[in-house]
C-alpha cells in the first residue's frame, strides 16, 4: 500500500492545510462575535448615558422599527422598560434600569473574555499546525533531494576512477 515517494507527505500537508483553514474560519467567526458583543456594550453605554441625562419633559426620538422614528416627550423617567433577555422585559425606575443595563454589559464583558480566550487557543493550535506543516514540507524536500542524489549516483557511478589515467 505504498503511495510512492512523498505521497503520504503530500496528503499530510493537505490535511494540515485544511485544518488550518478551518481554524482560521472559526477564529474569524469568533472575532465577529466579539465585535457584535462590543457593539452591544456600546449600545448599552449609550442607553445608560441617555437614562442618566434625560429628565421628565425631555424630547426624544423613539424608534418604531424599519428605520422610522417618532418624536416623543418623556412623561416619567422612572418608567423605563429594560430588556432582560429571552424575550422578557421589565419596567424599572431610573436607577434600577441603569443597574440592569450595567449588569448586562458586565455579562457581555465576561462573554467577550471567554471568546477571546477561545481565539487565543485557536491561534496557538493554528501556529503549531503551521510549524508541523513547515516541517513536513521540509522533510518532503529532503526526501526529494535524496531521491535525486541516488539517481545521480546511479547515472554517474560508472565514471568513477576514469579521470586518473592521465597521471601515468
N, C-alpha and C positions, 0 to 999 in steps of 0.2 A: 504494500500500500504506500509506496514511495511517491512523493509529489514532485520529484525532480529537484534540481539544485535551487534552493531559495523559495520553493513553492510554499512550504509551511510558514516561512518568514513573511512572505507577502500576505498570506491570509491573516497572520497575527497582526501585521501592520494595519490591514484593512479593518479588523475588529477594533483595534485601539483607536483608529481614526473615527470610526462610527460611535464608539463610546465617548470619546472626547467631544464630538459634535453634539451628542445627546445631552451631555453635561453642560455644554455651552448654552443650549436651548433652555435647559432647566434654570440655569443661572440667570439668563435674560428674563424668563418668566418671573423669577423671584425678585429681580430688580424692578420689574414693572409693578409687582405687588407692593414693594417698598415705596415706590413713587406714589402709588394710589393711596397708601396709608398716610404718607406725609401730606398729601393733598387734603385728606380728610382732617388731619390735625390742623392744617392751616385754616380750613373752613370752620373748625371748632373755635380756633383762636379768634377769628373774625366775629363769630357769634357771641363769644364771651365779651369781646370789646364792645359790640353793639349793645348787649344787655347792660353792661356797666355804664354806658353813656346815654342810653335812652331814658326819657322821663315821660310821665303822663303828658299827653298832648303832643308828643313828637310826631312828625310826619315821616312815614317810611314807605318804601317800595316793597310790596308783598308779591312774591312770585306766585303766579297762577298755574304755571306749567307751560311747556312748549315755548318758553322764552318770552311769555307775556307777564306783565307786572301791572299792579294797580296801586295807586297812591292811597294810603290809609293813615288814620290817626290812631296813635296808641291810646287806648282808653284806660288800661290799668297795667302798669309794668309788672305787677305782681301776679299776673295771669299769663304765664309763659308755658306753652306746650313743648315738652322736650321729648325727642325720640329716644326711647330706651333700647331699641334694637328688637329684632324678631317681630316686626310689625306692631310693636307696642309703643305707646306714648303716654306721658303723664303731665298733668298740669302742675307747675311748680311756681313758687314765688321767686322773685329775682335771685336771691342768694342761693336757693335750692337749685334753680336752673343752672347757675354757674357751677355749683358743686357737681351736678350730674354731668355737665359737659366736660369739666376738668377730669373727672373720673374716667370718662370715655376716652379723652385724649391720652391719659396715662395708660389705659389698656392698649390703645393703638401703639404707644411708645414701646410697651412690652412686646407686642407682636412684631414691631419693626426690629427690635433687638434679636428676637428669635429667628426671623427671616435673614437678617444679616449674618447670624452665626451659620445658618444653612448655606448661604452664599460662600462664606469663608471655607466651609468644609468642601464644597463643590470645587472651589478654586484650588484647594490643596490636592484633592483627588485628581483633578484635571492636570495639574502640574506634574504629579507623579506619573500619570499615564503618558504625558508628553515626553518625559525623561525615558520611560520604558520604550516608547516608540523610537526615540532617537537611538537608543542602544541597539534595538532590534535592527534598525536601518544600518547602523554601523557594522553590525555582525554580518548582515547580508552582503554589504560591500566588501568586507574582508573575505567572506567565502567566495565571492565572485573573483576577487583578485587572486586568491589561492588557486581557484579553478583555472584561471588564465595562466598562472605561473606553472602549473602542472602541464598544461597544454604546450607551453613554450619549451619546457624541458623535453617533452616527448618529440617535438619538432626539431629542436636544436641539439638534442643529446647525441646524435650520431656524428657531429662535427667536433667533438672533444678531442683534444690532443693532436689535431691535424695541422695546427699552425706552428708547431715546434720543429718541423723538418728543415727549415731554412737555416737553423743554427749549426748544422753539421758541417 
